[in-house]
């Protein structure tokens, strides 16, 4: 497969538009890591330091001088035709007789291209790094014939559609899970109790000292334990620390303990996420919550601990923790005493078991859908590296198989 310099297939082109002070301009930016364009808020001609903008056109290539080294390069899709960018975003016409815009779009998602681009950055770091046009146009890539480019584009379109389906399925299952559990908790006539009334104890977390400094080495959970919609505590999302033996013993998580986020979140993500400790065999060291968390241990004689977990999970999903949140500086804090005085339904033991079984059934379905999405994404990344590197072309048999799959 021949190598071609980008300068042979990309021609700098500037559709320059002088700004009129009272006119409004739709502007765009570029997401990092080949994720495409995004719409910025409209700008008045009088509201920017620039005297002119440059108009984007469907099918052109554009990149950010400041952040191309982080994959801020892409092609213009029809959605952004007619949007504007500043002089920090050079634009290029693609020679469609040799390079399909859709294939160029795949190239912008290829981490190896980002590395080539990064090799030409100049400046002292951070925002002062720049990638100049001459360097970018001097980068060579493997460029197959147009027919082969079209096959590659079609193959990735199929993979992306499969990933989209898996993502939509995951989201639909999660939405159904929230809806069904909310319905269960809202059933009329169920007895309610304050959360604190079914607790055996509530303890603060601890960050502790470096490993080996105190008596007991532990794993202190990081805030990432709540990330990505986690349900179960993942001890790998923690740091090796140490505590005096008495403090460590008191805070060591047991199966069915709940860990609640006390500080964190943001304006778009309320504080108060919860995870459940399910597997003490996952690590040989004790696992404890850190400073920004609380350990909630349910008294099993008063309520099913897993039922209480799913009740708190549902409260968070419904936004109920916002009522008990306060912001200090840039961090949201959950007012734990007030939150624990809020009530949850505590139905009979059989109903609690049924709700728990229902919640885990949804969770298993969501996990399977998420695994399908992840597998598709992994396959896509591996295939992207193979095909764009020039190490392998698409056999005709693969193209026929693809055609059969979409017939």
C-alpha positions in Angstrom: 0.0 0.0 0.0 1.6 3.3 -1.0 2.5 6.1 1.4 1.2 9.5 0.6 2.1 12.8 2.3 -1.0 14.6 3.6 0.1 17.6 1.7 -0.5 15.7 -1.5 -4.2 15.2 -0.7 -5.0 18.2 1.5 -5.0 21.8 0.2 -5.2 24.7 2.6 -8.4 26.7 1.9 -9.7 29.7 3.8 -13.3 30.9 3.4 -12.6 34.2 5.1 -15.6 36.2 6.5 -15.1 39.7 8.0 -17.1 40.0 11.2 -20.0 42.5 11.4 -20.4 43.8 15.0 -24.2 43.2 15.2 -24.3 39.8 13.3 -24.4 36.5 15.1 -22.1 33.6 14.1 -22.5 29.9 14.8 -19.1 28.7 16.0 -17.5 25.3 16.5 -14.7 23.7 18.4 -12.9 20.3 18.0 -13.0 17.6 20.7 -9.8 15.9 21.5 -8.9 12.3 20.5 -10.6 12.3 17.1 -14.1 12.8 18.5 -15.2 15.4 16.0 -16.6 18.9 16.1 -18.9 20.4 18.7 -21.1 23.4 18.6 -20.1 26.4 20.7 -22.5 29.2 21.8 -23.2 31.7 19.0 -20.9 34.8 19.1 -21.7 38.4 18.1 -19.2 40.0 15.9 -18.6 42.6 18.6 -18.1 39.9 21.2 -14.7 38.5 20.0 -11.2 39.8 19.6 -11.1 38.4 16.1 -11.8 40.7 13.1 -12.6 37.7 10.8 -13.8 34.1 11.0 -13.4 31.2 8.6 -16.4 29.3 7.3 -16.4 25.5 7.5 -17.6 23.4 4.6 -19.0 19.8 4.5 -16.2 17.3 3.7 -13.3 19.6 4.5 -10.5 18.8 7.0 -9.9 21.0 10.0 -7.6 20.9 13.0 -6.6 22.9 16.1 -3.2 24.4 16.1 -3.1 24.4 19.9 -4.5 20.9 20.5 -3.8 18.8 17.4 -1.2 17.0 19.4 -4.0 15.7 21.6 -6.0 14.5 18.6 -8.0 17.7 18.0 -8.4 17.1 14.3 -11.4 16.0 12.2 -13.4 16.3 9.1 -16.5 18.6 8.7 -19.8 16.8 8.6 -22.9 18.2 7.1 -24.2 19.1 10.5 -21.4 21.8 10.8 -21.5 23.1 7.3 -21.6 26.9 7.5 -20.3 27.1 11.1 -17.3 29.3 11.8 -13.9 28.9 13.4 -11.0 31.3 14.2 -7.6 31.5 12.7 -6.5 28.9 15.2 -8.3 26.2 13.1 -6.8 25.8 9.7 -9.1 24.3 7.1 -8.2 22.1 4.1 -10.0 20.9 0.9 -9.7 17.1 0.5 -8.7 15.8 -2.9 -11.7 13.4 -3.3 -10.2 11.8 -6.4 -7.6 10.2 -4.0 -9.0 10.4 -0.5 -12.6 10.0 0.7 -13.5 12.5 3.5 -15.0 9.5 5.4 -11.6 7.7 5.3 -9.9 10.9 6.4 -12.3 11.0 9.3 -11.1 7.5 10.3 -7.5 8.6 10.1 -8.3 11.4 12.5 -9.4 8.8 15.0 -6.2 6.8 14.7 -3.8 7.2 17.7 -0.7 6.6 15.6 -1.6 9.8 13.6 -1.9 11.7 16.8 1.6 10.6 17.6 2.9 11.7 14.2 1.3 15.1 14.8 2.6 15.3 18.3 6.1 14.9 16.9 5.8 18.4 15.4 4.6 20.4 18.3 6.5 23.5 19.3 6.3 25.7 22.4 6.9 25.4 26.1 4.1 23.0 27.0 0.4 23.2 27.9 -1.5 25.8 25.9 1.6 27.1 24.2 2.2 24.0 22.2 1.3 24.4 18.5 1.3 22.2 15.5 2.1 24.1 12.3 0.6 23.5 8.9 3.9 22.5 7.3 4.5 19.7 9.8 1.0 18.3 9.5 1.1 18.3 5.7 4.5 16.6 5.8 3.1 13.5 7.6 2.8 10.4 5.5 0.0 7.9 5.7 -0.8 4.6 3.9 -3.5 5.4 1.4 -5.3 2.5 -0.3 -7.2 2.8 -3.6 -10.7 4.5 -3.4 -12.5 1.2 -3.6 -10.6 -0.1 -0.7 -11.2 3.1 1.2 -14.9 2.7 0.6 -14.8 -0.9 2.0 -13.0 0.3 5.1 -15.5 3.1 5.6 -18.4 0.7 5.2 -16.9 -1.8 7.6 -16.5 0.8 10.3 -20.0 2.2 9.7 -21.3 -1.3 10.5 -19.2 -1.5 13.7 -20.3 1.9 14.8 -23.9 1.0 14.2 -23.4 -2.1 16.3 -21.8 0.0 19.1 -24.7 2.5 18.9 -27.2 -0.3 19.2 -25.4 -1.7 22.3 -25.1 1.7 23.9 -28.8 2.4 23.3 -29.7 -1.0 24.7 -27.6 -0.3 27.8 -29.2 3.0 28.3 -32.7 1.6 27.8 -32.1 -1.1 30.4 -30.8 1.4 32.9 -33.8 3.7 32.3 -36.2 0.7 32.8 -34.3 -0.2 36.0 -34.7 3.3 37.4 -38.4 3.4 36.4 -39.3 0.0 37.8 -37.4 0.5 41.1 -38.9 3.9 41.6 -42.4 2.4 41.0 -41.7 -0.3 43.6 -40.5 2.2 46.2 -43.5 4.5 45.5 -46.2 1.7 46.1 -48.8 3.2 48.5 -49.3 1.8 51.9 -45.7 0.6 52.5 -44.3 1.4 56.0 -41.4 3.9 55.9 -38.4 4.5 58.2 -35.6 7.0 58.4 -32.5 5.6 56.8 -30.6 5.9 60.1 -33.2 3.7 61.8 -32.1 0.6 60.0 -28.4 1.2 60.4 -26.1 -0.8 62.6 -23.5 2.0 62.3 -22.4 4.9 60.2 -18.6 5.6 60.1 -16.4 8.1 58.4 -13.7 7.0 56.0 -10.0 7.5 56.4 -7.1 8.1 54.1 -4.5 7.0 56.6 -0.7 7.0 56.2 1.7 5.6 53.6 1.9 1.7 53.5 3.8 0.3 56.4 3.7 3.4 58.6 0.8 2.2 60.8 -0.1 -1.2 62.1 -2.4 -2.4 59.3 -2.0 -2.1 55.6 -5.3 -1.4 53.9 -6.8 -0.4 50.5 -8.4 3.1 50.8 -11.0 3.6 48.1 -10.5 6.4 45.6 -13.4 8.6 44.3 -13.2 6.7 41.0 -15.0 3.8 42.9 -18.3 5.7 42.0 -17.4 6.4 38.4 -19.1 4.9 35.4 -22.2 3.9 37.2 -20.4 1.3 39.4 -22.7 -0.8 41.5 -20.2 -3.0 43.4 -17.0 -1.8 45.1 -14.0 -2.5 43.0 -10.9 -2.7 45.3 -8.6 -1.9 42.3 -10.0 1.6 42.5 -8.1 2.2 45.7 -4.7 3.1 47.0 -2.4 1.2 49.4 -2.4 2.9 52.8 -2.1 2.0 56.4 -4.1 2.7 59.6 -3.7 1.9 63.3 -5.2 -1.5 63.9 -8.3 -0.3 65.9 -9.3 2.2 63.2 -8.7 -0.3 60.4 -10.8 -3.0 62.0 -13.7 -0.6 62.6 -13.7 0.6 59.0 -13.0 -2.6 57.1 -15.8 -3.2 54.7 -17.9 -6.4 55.1 -20.2 -8.0 52.4 -23.3 -5.9 52.0 -21.8 -2.7 53.5 -22.8 0.4 51.6 -20.3 3.2 50.7 -21.8 6.6 50.1 -20.1 9.6 48.5 -20.0 12.4 51.0 -18.0 15.0 48.9 -17.6 15.3 45.2 -20.0 15.5 42.3 -20.6 18.7 40.4 -23.3 20.9 39.0 -24.3 18.2 36.5 -23.6 15.2 38.8 -25.1 15.3 42.3 -23.1 14.1 45.3 -24.4 11.0 47.1 -23.6 8.1 44.8 -23.6 4.7 46.5 -21.7 1.4 45.9 -22.2 -2.0 47.5 -19.3 -4.1 48.9 -20.0 -7.6 47.6 -16.8 -9.6 47.5 -14.4 -9.7 50.4 -12.2 -12.3 48.5 -11.3 -9.7 45.8 -8.3 -8.6 47.8 -6.1 -10.0 50.6 -6.0 -6.6 52.4 -8.8 -4.8 54.2 -10.8 -2.4 52.1 -11.9 0.9 53.7 -13.7 4.0 52.5 -11.6 7.2 52.3 -12.2 10.6 53.8 -14.8 11.7 51.3 -17.0 8.7 52.0 -19.1 7.2 54.7 -19.6 3.5 55.5 -23.2 2.5 56.1 -23.8 -0.9 57.7 -27.4 -2.0 57.7 -28.7 -4.1 60.6 -29.9 -7.2 58.8 -32.5 -7.8 61.6 -34.2 -4.5 60.6 -33.9 -4.6 56.8 -32.4 -6.5 53.9 -29.0 -4.7 53.4 -29.2 -5.1 49.6 -32.7 -3.8 49.6 -31.6 -0.7 51.4 -28.7 -0.3 48.9 -31.1 -0.4 45.9 -33.4 2.0 47.7 -30.5 4.5 48.2 -29.4 3.9 44.6 -32.9 4.7 43.4 -33.1 7.9 45.5 -29.9 9.1 43.9 -31.1 8.3 40.4 -34.2 10.3 41.1 -32.1 13.3 42.2 -33.3 13.1 45.8 -29.8 13.8 47.2 -29.8 17.3 45.8 -32.0 18.4 48.7 -29.3 17.5 51.1 -26.3 18.9 49.2 -24.3 22.1 49.9 -21.5 23.6 47.9 -18.3 24.8 49.4 -15.8 26.3 47.0 -16.0 24.0 44.0 -17.0 20.8 45.9 -20.5 19.6 46.7 -21.0 18.0 50.1 -23.8 15.7 51.3 -25.2 16.7 54.6 -25.1 13.2 56.0 -27.1 13.6 59.2 -30.0 15.2 57.4 -29.8 12.7 54.5 -29.9 9.8 57.0 -33.1 11.3 58.6 -34.9 11.0 55.2 -37.2 8.1 54.9 -37.3 5.0 52.7 -40.0 2.4 52.4 -39.3 -0.8 54.4 -41.9 -3.3 53.3 -42.1 -6.9 54.5 -39.1 -9.2 54.0 -40.6 -11.1 51.1 -41.2 -7.8 49.2 -37.7 -6.7 49.9 -36.2 -9.9 48.5 -38.4 -9.5 45.4 -37.2 -6.0 44.8 -33.6 -7.1 45.3 -34.0 -9.9 42.7 -35.6 -7.5 40.3 -32.8 -5.0 40.6 -30.1 -7.6 40.1 -31.9 -9.0 37.1 -31.8 -5.6 35.5 -28.2 -5.2 36.5 -27.2 -8.4 34.8 -28.9 -7.4 31.6 -27.2 -4.0 31.7 -23.8 -5.6 32.3 -24.2 -7.9 29.4 -25.2 -5.0 27.1 -22.2 -3.0 28.4 -19.9 -5.9 27.8 -21.2 -6.1 24.2 -20.5 -2.4 23.7 -17.0 -2.7 25.2 -16.2 -5.7 23.0 -17.3 -3.8 19.9 -15.2 -0.8 20.9 -12.1 -3.0 21.5 -12.6 -4.7 18.1 -13.0 -1.4 16.4 -9.7 0.0 17.9 -7.8 -3.1 17.0 -9.1 -3.1 13.4 -8.5 0.6 13.0 -4.8 0.1 13.9 -4.4 -2.9 11.5 -6.1 -1.4 8.5 -4.8 2.2 8.7 -1.3 1.1 9.4 -1.1 -0.6 6.0 -0.2 -3.9 7.5 -3.4 -5.5 6.2 -6.0 -4.8 3.5 -9.6 -6.0 3.5 -9.9 -9.3 1.6 -12.7 -9.5 -1.0 -14.3 -12.3 1.1 -14.7 -9.9 4.0 -16.4 -7.3 1.8 -18.8 -10.0 0.6 -19.5 -11.0 4.2 -20.2 -7.4 5.0 -22.5 -7.0 2.1 -24.4 -10.1 3.1 -24.8 -8.8 6.7 -26.6 -5.7 5.7 -28.7 -7.0 2.8 
